[in-house]
């Protein structure tokens, strides 16, 4: 595993009223800041994906409250916040036959660049080709403190 991978929390939420608020209340009580968030929904449950500044602490606390939580490795890549910025990264992955499982993004306020978080089928190969193509990989310690 690479030291450039960012730890992402995947929290499985029942589709019940207040479940997401309850989750975020627990994180707030830990005084942990959420850096990025994505939610995917099915008819029976949702998957809340979070980047936080202390993923292990959040995972442990949520598990105490009977949440199912997994830590997944993702890549953070800086892209220009302009039309086609994301396509540059997607073209690199496509050129090297790297399958993208999912992504989500946010805009970094001080540089005004966008940051895309990538979950790839083969994370090691994806990291290798992105580095070879001079993609701007952001290390986890920077993501956790944005």
Residue pairs with C-beta under 8 A, 6 or more apart in sequence:
1 73
1 123
2 123
2 124
2 127
3 139
3 140
4 75
4 127
4 137
4 139
4 140
5 73
5 74
5 75
5 123
5 127
5 140
6 51
6 73
6 74
6 75
6 76
6 117
6 138
6 140
6 143
6 144
7 51
7 55
7 56
7 71
7 72
7 73
7 140
8 49
8 50
8 51
8 55
8 71
8 72
8 73
8 74
8 117
8 119
9 48
9 49
9 50
9 51
9 52
9 55
9 58
9 59
9 62
9 69
9 70
9 71
9 72
10 47
10 48
10 49
10 69
10 70
10 71
10 72
11 23
11 47
11 48
11 49
11 50
11 62
11 67
11 68
11 69
12 45
12 46
12 47
12 48
12 67
12 68
12 69
13 19
13 20
13 23
13 45
13 46
13 47
13 48
13 67
14 44
14 45
15 41
15 42
15 43
15 44
15 45
15 46
20 39
20 46
20 48
22 65
23 48
23 62
23 67
24 34
26 58
26 61
26 62
26 65
27 34
27 50
27 52
27 58
27 61
27 62
30 54
30 57
30 58
30 61
32 52
32 53
32 54
32 57
32 58
33 52
33 53
34 50
34 51
34 52
35 50
35 51
35 52
35 53
35 106
35 143
35 144
35 146
36 50
36 51
36 104
36 106
36 115
36 117
36 143
37 48
37 49
37 50
37 51
37 104
38 48
38 49
38 102
38 104
38 117
39 46
39 47
39 48
39 49
40 46
40 47
40 49
40 102
49 72
49 104
50 58
51 74
51 117
51 143
51 144
52 58
52 144
53 144
53 145
54 144
55 71
56 71
58 69
59 69
59 71
62 69
63 69
72 119
73 123
74 117
74 118
74 119
75 117
75 118
75 120
75 123
75 126
75 127
75 130
75 137
76 115
76 116
76 117
76 118
76 137
76 138
76 139
76 140
76 142
76 143
77 89
77 115
77 116
77 118
77 130
77 135
77 136
77 137
77 138
78 108
78 111
78 113
78 114
78 115
78 136
78 138
79 85
79 86
79 88
79 89
79 105
79 113
79 114
79 115
79 116
79 136
80 88
80 113
80 114
81 107
81 112
81 113
81 114
85 114
86 105
86 114
86 116
89 116
89 118
89 130
89 135
90 100
92 98
92 129
92 130
92 133
92 135
93 99
93 100
93 120
93 126
93 129
93 130
95 129
96 125
96 129
98 120
98 121
98 122
98 125
98 126
98 129
99 120
99 121
99 122
100 118
100 119
100 120
100 121
101 119
101 120
101 121
102 119
103 116
103 117
103 118
103 119
104 116
104 117
105 114
105 115
105 116
105 117
106 114
106 115
107 113
107 114
107 115
108 114
108 115
108 146
115 138
115 143
115 146
118 126
120 126
127 137
130 137
131 137
